[in-house]
Amino acid sequence: MGQIAAVDFFTVPTVTFRVLYVFLMLRHERRRVVHYNVTAYPTSCWTAQQAVEAFPYDSVPRFLLRDRDSIYSPMFSRPVEHLGIEEVKSAYRSPWQNPFVERLIGSIRRECPDHLIVLSEQHLQQILTEYFAYYHESRTHLSLDRNAPFPRSVELPAQGRVMSIPLLGGLHHRYTRAA
């Protein structure tokens, strides 16, 4: 699991009906989003640059799961191959073959843009930054033994009362003990 990453795109409409594309790169081991970016005009070159930026030299995965979207052209595949990553393409129209990133996209949609009005590319970038902080530090996952991608320690009752910290304008909350 530690050697697998997955990539995918999803779209978000803005208040002016402009379509923005969000690129995600997820490491399977702890369900960590290692890179994301937003653009109105994705190209193969832009997507390849995102893949290169996602992995510093010491953290390159062995396999990269992706779908058969035309944006993953040879302009994308060459830089990925030079990083030493083997691309694994899912079958045509088979999202279940890339389940972790598809589940993440569904969670993002249900927990964020479905409840917020996106104003612009910068606004979506800000929303996603705050959401991924929540996702990595507070949101629990059953597959991670009810822990977050960045593991949390157990807070004992002796550490104080439970307090709620609102995130994303109160859309989500983080619960912690007051010191």
Backbone as CSV, one residue per row, in Angstrom:
resi,resn,N_x,N_y,N_z,CA_x,CA_y,CA_z,C_x,C_y,C_z
1,MET,0.820,-1.199,0.000,0.000,0.000,0.000,0.864,1.264,0.000
2,GLY,2.024,1.201,0.630,2.870,2.381,0.729,3.474,2.806,-0.597
3,GLN,3.407,1.935,-1.589,4.005,2.240,-2.889,2.969,2.598,-3.950
4,ILE,1.738,2.877,-3.536,0.670,3.170,-4.496,0.139,4.579,-4.279
5,ALA,-0.013,5.305,-5.370,-0.673,6.609,-5.368,-1.747,6.570,-6.451
6,ALA,-2.713,7.457,-6.341,-3.795,7.513,-7.329,-4.060,8.965,-7.688
7,VAL,-4.453,9.207,-8.935,-4.773,10.554,-9.399,-6.142,10.560,-10.059
8,ASP,-6.773,11.726,-9.991,-8.034,11.905,-10.704,-8.411,13.379,-10.686
9,PHE,-9.353,13.716,-11.526,-9.910,15.065,-11.613,-11.372,15.026,-11.182
10,PHE,-11.865,16.155,-10.684,-13.295,16.358,-10.559,-13.583,17.824,-10.833
11,THR,-14.834,18.123,-11.151,-15.197,19.490,-11.533,-16.062,20.135,-10.457
12,VAL,-15.943,21.469,-10.388,-16.740,22.262,-9.452,-17.239,23.490,-10.211
13,PRO,-18.553,23.721,-10.248,-19.061,24.937,-10.902,-18.965,26.129,-9.947
14,THR,-18.752,27.304,-10.516,-18.700,28.520,-9.709,-20.055,29.222,-9.770
15,VAL,-20.163,30.316,-9.038,-21.397,31.093,-9.009,-21.710,31.680,-10.391
16,THR,-20.691,31.890,-11.222,-20.884,32.424,-12.575,-20.977,31.308,-13.624
17,PHE,-21.176,30.072,-13.175,-21.309,28.885,-14.023,-20.043,28.551,-14.798
18,ARG,-18.916,29.011,-14.306,-17.621,28.623,-14.858,-17.264,27.270,-14.247
19,VAL,-16.676,26.380,-15.007,-16.309,25.059,-14.506,-14.827,25.069,-14.152
20,LEU,-14.525,24.681,-12.903,-13.143,24.567,-12.447,-12.806,23.091,-12.282
21,TYR,-11.579,22.736,-12.607,-11.112,21.360,-12.521,-10.158,21.245,-11.341
22,VAL,-10.396,20.238,-10.518,-9.535,19.983,-9.370,-8.779,18.685,-9.633
23,PHE,-7.458,18.771,-9.543,-6.577,17.616,-9.716,-6.167,17.132,-8.333
24,LEU,-6.323,15.828,-8.064,-5.970,15.241,-6.770,-4.942,14.141,-6.945
25,MET,-4.004,14.081,-6.009,-3.071,12.970,-5.941,-3.096,12.446,-4.505
26,LEU,-3.419,11.169,-4.352,-3.643,10.553,-3.055,-2.699,9.378,-2.862
27,ARG,-2.031,9.308,-1.695,-1.229,8.137,-1.334,-2.149,7.158,-0.612
28,HIS,-2.100,5.888,-0.989,-3.017,4.893,-0.445,-2.729,4.532,1.006
29,GLU,-1.483,4.522,1.398,-1.098,3.999,2.708,-1.897,4.606,3.862
30,ARG,-1.935,5.922,3.988,-2.682,6.589,5.061,-3.776,7.491,4.505
31,ARG,-4.141,7.323,3.241,-5.189,8.133,2.590,-4.837,9.623,2.616
32,ARG,-3.568,9.945,2.451,-3.135,11.340,2.481,-3.188,11.955,1.090
33,VAL,-3.737,13.144,1.012,-3.714,13.908,-0.229,-2.345,14.570,-0.282
34,VAL,-1.498,14.116,-1.210,-0.145,14.661,-1.270,-0.061,15.893,-2.158
35,HIS,-1.051,16.060,-3.032,-1.030,17.241,-3.902,-2.423,17.461,-4.480
36,TYR,-2.765,18.719,-4.637,-3.993,19.088,-5.337,-3.774,20.475,-5.933
37,ASN,-4.523,20.764,-6.968,-4.465,22.080,-7.577,-5.756,22.309,-8.352
38,VAL,-6.024,23.567,-8.641,-7.257,23.968,-9.312,-6.899,24.760,-10.556
39,THR,-7.608,24.501,-11.645,-7.423,25.277,-12.863,-8.729,25.295,-13.653
40,ALA,-8.864,26.305,-14.481,-10.027,26.365,-15.366,-9.736,25.682,-16.702
41,TYR,-8.446,25.526,-17.014,-8.050,24.977,-18.318,-6.963,23.921,-18.143
42,PRO,-7.321,22.691,-17.789,-6.290,21.662,-17.620,-5.737,21.203,-18.967
43,THR,-4.441,20.993,-19.005,-3.769,20.459,-20.186,-2.882,19.299,-19.742
44,SER,-2.372,18.550,-20.694,-1.466,17.449,-20.362,-0.192,17.962,-19.720
45,CYS,0.326,19.077,-20.220,1.552,19.656,-19.646,1.318,20.102,-18.209
46,TRP,0.197,20.745,-17.954,-0.133,21.203,-16.604,-0.274,20.009,-15.673
47,THR,-0.943,18.960,-16.135,-1.150,17.769,-15.329,0.177,17.075,-15.038
48,ALA,1.060,17.007,-16.025,2.383,16.410,-15.816,3.176,17.206,-14.776
49,GLN,3.087,18.526,-14.839,3.779,19.368,-13.866,3.255,19.117,-12.455
50,GLN,1.958,18.888,-12.315,1.376,18.595,-11.003,1.931,17.276,-10.463
51,ALA,2.080,16.280,-11.332,2.625,14.990,-10.904,4.065,15.130,-10.442
52,VAL,4.851,15.935,-11.145,6.249,16.151,-10.767,6.329,16.895,-9.436
53,GLU,5.481,17.909,-9.240,5.485,18.684,-7.994,5.000,17.878,-6.794
54,ALA,4.212,16.847,-7.034,3.605,16.081,-5.939,4.620,15.250,-5.166
55,PHE,5.686,14.819,-5.817,6.593,13.878,-5.173,8.015,14.413,-5.109
56,PRO,8.457,14.780,-3.912,9.883,15.065,-3.750,10.665,13.782,-4.032
57,TYR,11.942,13.898,-4.254,12.741,12.764,-4.705,12.682,11.549,-3.787
58,ASP,12.542,11.742,-2.494,12.568,10.617,-1.572,11.195,9.981,-1.332
59,SER,10.158,10.485,-1.959,8.814,9.949,-1.676,8.063,9.506,-2.928
60,VAL,8.767,9.111,-3.949,8.128,8.699,-5.201,7.526,7.305,-5.034
61,PRO,6.230,7.130,-5.353,5.627,5.796,-5.250,6.067,4.917,-6.421
62,ARG,5.852,3.644,-6.289,6.217,2.724,-7.364,5.124,2.661,-8.436
63,PHE,3.838,2.791,-8.004,2.716,2.677,-8.925,1.820,3.900,-8.834
64,LEU,1.244,4.291,-9.969,0.303,5.402,-10.036,-0.966,4.923,-10.730
65,LEU,-2.062,4.863,-9.980,-3.343,4.439,-10.550,-4.022,5.637,-11.194
66,ARG,-4.539,5.438,-12.381,-5.245,6.517,-13.076,-6.268,5.915,-14.024
67,ASP,-7.188,6.785,-14.487,-8.169,6.317,-15.463,-7.630,6.545,-16.875
68,ARG,-8.469,6.354,-17.849,-8.037,6.463,-19.251,-8.426,7.796,-19.883
69,ASP,-8.497,8.825,-19.076,-8.819,10.163,-19.567,-7.760,10.599,-20.588
70,SER,-8.178,11.326,-21.614,-7.251,11.748,-22.664,-6.233,12.773,-22.170
71,ILE,-6.449,13.365,-21.012,-5.484,14.334,-20.491,-4.185,13.646,-20.073
72,TYR,-4.252,12.346,-19.810,-3.050,11.590,-19.461,-2.389,11.070,-20.738
73,SER,-1.964,11.994,-21.569,-1.341,11.680,-22.854,0.135,11.345,-22.634
74,PRO,0.874,11.075,-23.711,2.322,10.865,-23.562,3.041,12.056,-22.915
75,MET,2.498,13.267,-23.051,3.106,14.428,-22.382,3.019,14.289,-20.864
76,PHE,2.028,13.556,-20.373,1.917,13.259,-18.947,2.765,12.038,-18.596
77,SER,2.708,11.023,-19.432,3.354,9.750,-19.125,4.876,9.829,-19.100
78,ARG,5.487,10.617,-19.979,6.952,10.697,-20.021,7.559,11.197,-18.712
79,PRO,7.134,12.339,-18.177,7.716,12.784,-16.896,7.456,11.809,-15.748
80,VAL,6.297,11.181,-15.742,5.977,10.207,-14.692,6.918,9.008,-14.809
81,GLU,7.165,8.574,-16.032,8.086,7.459,-16.263,9.508,7.825,-15.843
82,HIS,9.921,9.059,-16.106,11.259,9.512,-15.713,11.421,9.553,-14.193
83,LEU,10.329,9.717,-13.469,10.376,9.669,-12.006,10.510,8.239,-11.485
84,GLY,10.345,7.258,-12.387,10.430,5.856,-11.991,9.103,5.294,-11.517
85,ILE,8.012,5.918,-11.931,6.684,5.483,-11.512,6.035,4.700,-12.650
86,GLU,5.470,3.553,-12.312,4.765,2.743,-13.300,3.282,3.103,-13.266
87,GLU,2.736,3.487,-14.404,1.319,3.841,-14.482,0.468,2.580,-14.598
88,VAL,-0.612,2.534,-13.825,-1.574,1.438,-13.891,-2.898,2.061,-14.292
89,LYS,-3.365,1.715,-15.496,-4.597,2.301,-16.026,-5.790,1.418,-15.674
90,SER,-6.846,2.051,-15.219,-8.064,1.295,-14.934,-8.771,0.980,-16.252
91,ALA,-9.639,0.008,-16.222,-10.418,-0.347,-17.406,-11.364,0.799,-17.750
92,TYR,-11.769,0.834,-18.989,-12.671,1.870,-19.476,-13.959,1.874,-18.665
93,ARG,-14.366,3.057,-18.187,-15.595,3.252,-17.407,-15.688,2.317,-16.198
94,SER,-14.581,2.223,-15.436,-14.543,1.350,-14.260,-13.984,2.107,-13.061
95,PRO,-14.742,3.057,-12.501,-14.219,3.836,-11.381,-13.933,2.999,-10.146
96,TRP,-14.566,1.823,-10.004,-14.333,0.975,-8.841,-12.916,0.412,-8.825
97,GLN,-12.174,0.529,-9.935,-10.800,0.051,-9.969,-9.824,1.075,-9.372
98,ASN,-10.311,2.253,-9.049,-9.508,3.284,-8.387,-10.326,3.797,-7.192
99,PRO,-10.626,2.910,-6.229,-11.649,3.223,-5.229,-11.284,4.318,-4.229
100,PHE,-10.021,4.407,-3.813,-9.683,5.360,-2.757,-9.833,6.799,-3.216
101,VAL,-9.359,7.105,-4.398,-9.486,8.484,-4.879,-10.930,8.790,-5.270
102,GLU,-11.661,7.808,-5.781,-13.075,8.029,-6.107,-13.891,8.273,-4.840
103,ARG,-13.590,7.544,-3.781,-14.266,7.744,-2.498,-13.933,9.126,-1.935
104,LEU,-12.676,9.542,-2.059,-12.268,10.862,-1.592,-13.026,11.951,-2.344
105,ILE,-13.143,11.819,-3.648,-13.870,12.815,-4.442,-15.327,12.879,-4.009
106,GLY,-15.942,11.723,-3.778,-17.320,11.704,-3.292,-17.445,12.384,-1.938
107,SER,-16.498,12.133,-1.047,-16.514,12.769,0.278,-16.350,14.277,0.159
108,ILE,-15.432,14.708,-0.687,-15.222,16.145,-0.874,-16.502,16.794,-1.383
109,ARG,-17.122,16.185,-2.385,-18.366,16.747,-2.931,-19.462,16.835,-1.872
110,ARG,-19.676,15.743,-1.139,-20.742,15.712,-0.131,-20.463,16.635,1.044
111,GLU,-19.212,16.801,1.420,-18.877,17.544,2.625,-18.463,18.982,2.372
112,CYS,-18.315,19.382,1.111,-17.797,20.733,0.865,-18.566,21.481,-0.232
113,PRO,-18.229,21.320,-1.520,-18.867,22.160,-2.545,-20.382,22.023,-2.649
114,ASP,-20.932,20.882,-2.224,-22.387,20.734,-2.259,-23.077,21.670,-1.269
115,HIS,-22.329,22.205,-0.307,-22.897,23.072,0.732,-22.378,24.507,0.668
116,LEU,-21.487,24.778,-0.256,-20.888,26.114,-0.369,-21.017,26.638,-1.786
117,ILE,-21.072,27.935,-1.936,-21.083,28.555,-3.262,-19.655,29.005,-3.558
118,VAL,-19.092,28.457,-4.615,-17.719,28.780,-4.991,-17.742,30.029,-5.865
119,LEU,-16.954,31.018,-5.467,-16.941,32.286,-6.179,-15.908,32.342,-7.297
120,SER,-14.736,31.768,-7.057,-13.652,31.867,-8.042,-12.649,30.742,-7.814
121,GLU,-11.649,30.712,-8.657,-10.583,29.721,-8.538,-9.851,29.868,-7.205
122,GLN,-9.550,31.108,-6.818,-8.857,31.365,-5.553,-9.738,30.955,-4.364
123,HIS,-11.032,31.206,-4.461,-11.948,30.831,-3.391,-11.996,29.317,-3.236
124,LEU,-12.059,28.584,-4.341,-12.062,27.125,-4.278,-10.748,26.617,-3.691
125,GLN,-9.638,27.231,-4.073,-8.330,26.844,-3.525,-8.323,27.015,-1.998
126,GLN,-8.892,28.113,-1.521,-8.965,28.394,-0.089,-9.864,27.364,0.618
127,ILE,-11.006,27.066,0.024,-11.926,26.080,0.596,-11.245,24.718,0.690
128,LEU,-10.568,24.303,-0.373,-9.912,22.993,-0.377,-8.756,22.939,0.615
129,THR,-8.021,24.024,0.751,-6.927,24.062,1.735,-7.465,23.823,3.135
130,GLU,-8.553,24.492,3.476,-9.149,24.325,4.797,-9.767,22.926,4.946
131,TYR,-10.400,22.428,3.878,-10.998,21.098,3.949,-9.929,20.035,4.142
132,PHE,-8.805,20.115,3.421,-7.775,19.093,3.551,-7.076,19.154,4.910
133,ALA,-7.000,20.312,5.515,-6.487,20.391,6.889,-7.427,19.609,7.813
134,TYR,-8.733,19.802,7.636,-9.736,19.049,8.407,-9.623,17.551,8.092
135,TYR,-9.534,17.194,6.813,-9.479,15.809,6.364,-8.268,15.084,6.956
136,HIS,-7.105,15.726,6.936,-5.878,15.088,7.414,-5.771,15.026,8.928
137,GLU,-6.301,16.017,9.633,-6.067,16.106,11.069,-7.263,15.693,11.925
138,SER,-8.483,15.778,11.401,-9.659,15.556,12.242,-10.592,14.463,11.753
139,ARG,-10.758,14.312,10.469,-11.750,13.380,9.939,-11.268,11.949,10.109
140,THR,-12.083,11.140,10.748,-11.691,9.755,10.997,-12.038,8.857,9.820
141,HIS,-11.299,7.753,9.707,-11.495,6.772,8.642,-11.588,5.391,9.277
142,LEU,-12.584,4.635,8.922,-12.721,3.281,9.459,-11.521,2.417,9.079
143,SER,-11.016,2.577,7.864,-9.895,1.759,7.410,-8.597,2.101,8.133
144,LEU,-8.563,3.219,8.853,-7.382,3.613,9.623,-7.653,3.447,11.124
145,ASP,-8.488,2.475,11.476,-8.869,2.216,12.873,-9.449,3.452,13.540
146,ARG,-10.345,4.109,12.843,-11.030,5.320,13.331,-10.052,6.415,13.724
147,ASN,-9.009,6.563,12.936,-8.041,7.628,13.145,-7.960,8.462,11.875
148,ALA,-7.283,9.584,11.946,-7.118,10.479,10.799,-5.839,10.113,10.041
149,PRO,-5.675,10.591,8.811,-4.432,10.319,8.075,-3.170,10.753,8.829
150,PHE,-3.224,11.869,9.557,-2.150,12.234,10.470,-2.615,11.754,11.840
151,PRO,-2.065,10.654,12.346,-2.593,10.036,13.569,-2.705,11.009,14.744
152,ARG,-3.782,10.834,15.505,-4.032,11.665,16.684,-3.870,10.813,17.932
153,SER,-3.483,11.446,19.017,-3.391,10.723,20.278,-4.742,10.793,20.988
154,VAL,-4.980,9.839,21.878,-6.215,9.798,22.642,-6.143,10.874,23.721
155,GLU,-7.191,11.677,23.818,-7.255,12.717,24.838,-8.115,12.215,25.986
156,LEU,-7.529,12.128,27.153,-8.205,11.588,28.331,-9.092,12.640,28.986
157,PRO,-10.140,12.224,29.710,-11.030,13.175,30.380,-10.303,14.120,31.339
158,ALA,-9.178,13.678,31.889,-8.426,14.525,32.823,-7.811,15.743,32.136
159,GLN,-7.776,15.740,30.819,-7.174,16.849,30.083,-8.113,18.044,29.932
160,GLY,-9.309,17.967,30.440,-10.222,19.107,30.387,-11.529,18.789,29.688
161,ARG,-12.367,19.841,29.561,-13.664,19.698,28.897,-13.484,19.561,27.386
162,VAL,-14.485,18.974,26.767,-14.490,18.876,25.308,-14.966,20.210,24.744
163,MET,-14.221,20.722,23.764,-14.633,21.955,23.112,-14.680,21.739,21.607
164,SER,-15.530,22.502,20.957,-15.748,22.386,19.521,-15.058,23.551,18.808
165,ILE,-14.313,23.231,17.765,-13.656,24.252,16.953,-14.302,24.208,15.567
166,PRO,-15.031,25.271,15.166,-15.685,25.245,13.852,-14.663,25.366,12.711
167,LEU,-14.913,24.606,11.652,-14.075,24.638,10.447,-14.963,24.899,9.242
168,LEU,-14.410,25.503,8.218,-15.139,25.817,6.995,-16.412,26.595,7.303
169,GLY,-16.279,27.607,8.139,-17.415,28.453,8.485,-18.486,27.735,9.279
170,GLY,-18.111,26.698,10.029,-19.073,25.954,10.832,-19.655,24.742,10.129
171,LEU,-19.246,24.487,8.896,-19.735,23.325,8.153,-19.278,22.023,8.821
172,HIS,-18.067,22.027,9.358,-17.506,20.883,10.083,-16.956,21.380,11.409
173,HIS,-16.707,20.460,12.316,-16.155,20.820,13.624,-15.054,19.835,14.009
174,ARG,-14.082,20.350,14.727,-13.050,19.511,15.337,-13.291,19.558,16.827
175,TYR,-13.275,18.386,17.454,-13.506,18.303,18.891,-12.205,17.963,19.583
176,THR,-11.859,18.751,20.583,-10.634,18.552,21.341,-10.881,18.901,22.797
177,ARG,-9.975,18.537,23.631,-10.108,18.866,25.047,-9.375,20.167,25.340
178,ALA,-10.021,21.029,26.120,-9.421,22.302,26.504,-8.304,22.032,27.504
179,ALA,-7.186,22.682,27.342,-6.045,22.462,28.252,-6.300,23.129,29.586
